[in-house]
């Protein structure tokens, strides 16, 4: 069976912060959950796998997209309420359940020139040739035939950033931050050891060739962007 993304726990829900999710195979013939934990994959293709069970992050979601190749049922535990389960999760017949791209950088970006258009040299997954690691690697570009997308980005700075430095993260479209549905986040370090910003656009109507970039800015010109906690993603909606 073609792999598909597990949609449950893909979006933030703080009620589930720190919860543990066991993902079991579903037996259609017996119409019941088996005792077998399924193999979890880190992308729609390839051999990379993830741990099963999954620990939900501080926002109550999977730390990264989770893919399976068989119908499954999730059991959630480790919360302040009794363990409970989801419904049966299966692929949409004949329709890929996920198309998109997620990228990150392999090493920290030390004292880049701000505002910095973030470049990405590593692809977590890319179903439609949305990104290139060698040509304009800051861009996620809308493929032919796509009319609607959603963008998400995260930028994190290392603890060497100055105390109370201001930080900004903006998703640009075709080189501009002037469009309806802009993704943007601002903040300051305050008492935390390192500031982290995450933002997303609304569902955007697009045409082939439209491109998006994540632009990070800060008042501390000598600060370093933490590659281990910074990423950029395009989700194809239709």
Secondary structure, 3 states (H helix, E strand, C coil): CCCEECCCCCCCCHHHCCCEEEEEEEECCCCEEEEEECCEECCCCCCCEECCCEECCCCCCCCCCCEECCCEEEEEECCCCCCEECCCECCCCCCCCCCEEEEECCCCEECCCCCEECCCCEEEEECCCCCCCCCCCCCEECCCCCCEEEEEEEEEECCCCCCCCEEEEEEEECCECCCCCCEEEEEECCCCCCCEEEEECCCEECCCCCEEEEEEEECCCCCEECHHHCEEEEEECC
